[in-house]
Amino acid sequence: MDFSILLYLALGLSAGAIAKYALPGKEPGGLLITMLLGVAGSMLGGKIGGYFGVGGTGIDLTGLLTAVGGAILLLMAYRKITVKG
């Protein structure tokens, strides 16, 4: 098994956990959902960061920061969509 996949999953888990800590609330999901949130946030953050020339996704501090930023944006979008009036 390729260890880079495991590193990306660990980065995703870290980013998802940081994003959920930064925006506390009631989102469903446990460890797997948090990891998927971080991985999706990494993809989103990498695209946005690449657009602004900040960097892309990677297993470093910049990659973690863009992943956390993307995960926070996804959490905010989730809350906006699921808010009950």
C-alpha positions in Angstrom: 0.0 0.0 0.0 1.2 3.5 -0.8 2.0 5.5 2.3 1.2 8.8 0.6 -2.5 7.8 0.7 -2.3 7.2 4.4 -0.6 10.6 4.9 -3.3 12.3 2.9 -6.0 10.6 5.0 -4.2 11.7 8.2 -4.0 15.2 6.8 -7.7 15.1 6.0 -8.5 13.9 9.5 -6.5 16.6 11.1 -8.0 19.3 8.9 -11.5 18.1 9.5 -11.0 18.0 13.2 -9.5 21.5 13.3 -12.4 22.8 11.2 -15.0 21.2 13.5 -13.2 22.6 16.5 -13.0 26.1 14.9 -16.8 26.0 14.1 -18.4 24.1 16.9 -21.9 23.0 16.3 -24.0 19.9 15.7 -22.9 18.2 12.6 -23.5 14.6 12.1 -20.7 12.1 11.7 -17.8 10.7 13.5 -14.3 9.9 12.5 -14.9 8.9 8.9 -17.1 11.9 8.1 -14.5 14.2 9.7 -11.8 12.6 7.6 -13.9 13.0 4.4 -14.6 16.6 5.3 -10.9 17.3 5.6 -10.0 15.5 2.4 -12.8 17.4 0.5 -11.6 20.6 2.2 -8.1 19.8 1.0 -9.3 19.6 -2.6 -11.4 22.7 -2.3 -8.7 24.7 -0.5 -6.0 23.5 -3.0 -8.1 24.7 -5.9 -8.8 28.1 -4.3 -5.2 28.4 -3.1 -3.9 27.6 -6.6 -6.1 30.2 -8.1 -4.6 32.9 -5.8 -1.1 31.5 -6.2 -0.8 30.6 -2.5 0.0 26.9 -3.2 -1.8 23.7 -3.7 -2.4 20.6 -1.8 0.5 18.8 -0.2 1.6 17.2 2.9 3.1 20.3 4.6 1.9 23.3 6.6 0.6 25.1 3.5 -1.4 22.0 2.6 -2.8 21.7 6.1 -3.8 25.4 6.2 -5.5 25.2 2.8 -7.3 22.0 3.8 -8.5 23.6 7.0 -9.7 26.6 5.1 -11.5 24.5 2.6 -13.1 22.3 5.3 -14.3 25.4 7.1 -15.9 26.7 3.9 -17.6 23.3 3.4 -18.9 23.3 7.0 -20.3 26.8 6.6 -22.0 25.8 3.3 -23.4 22.7 5.0 -24.9 24.8 7.8 -26.3 27.3 5.3 -28.0 24.6 3.3 -29.4 22.6 6.3 -30.5 25.5 8.5 -34.1 25.1 9.5 -36.0 28.4 9.5 
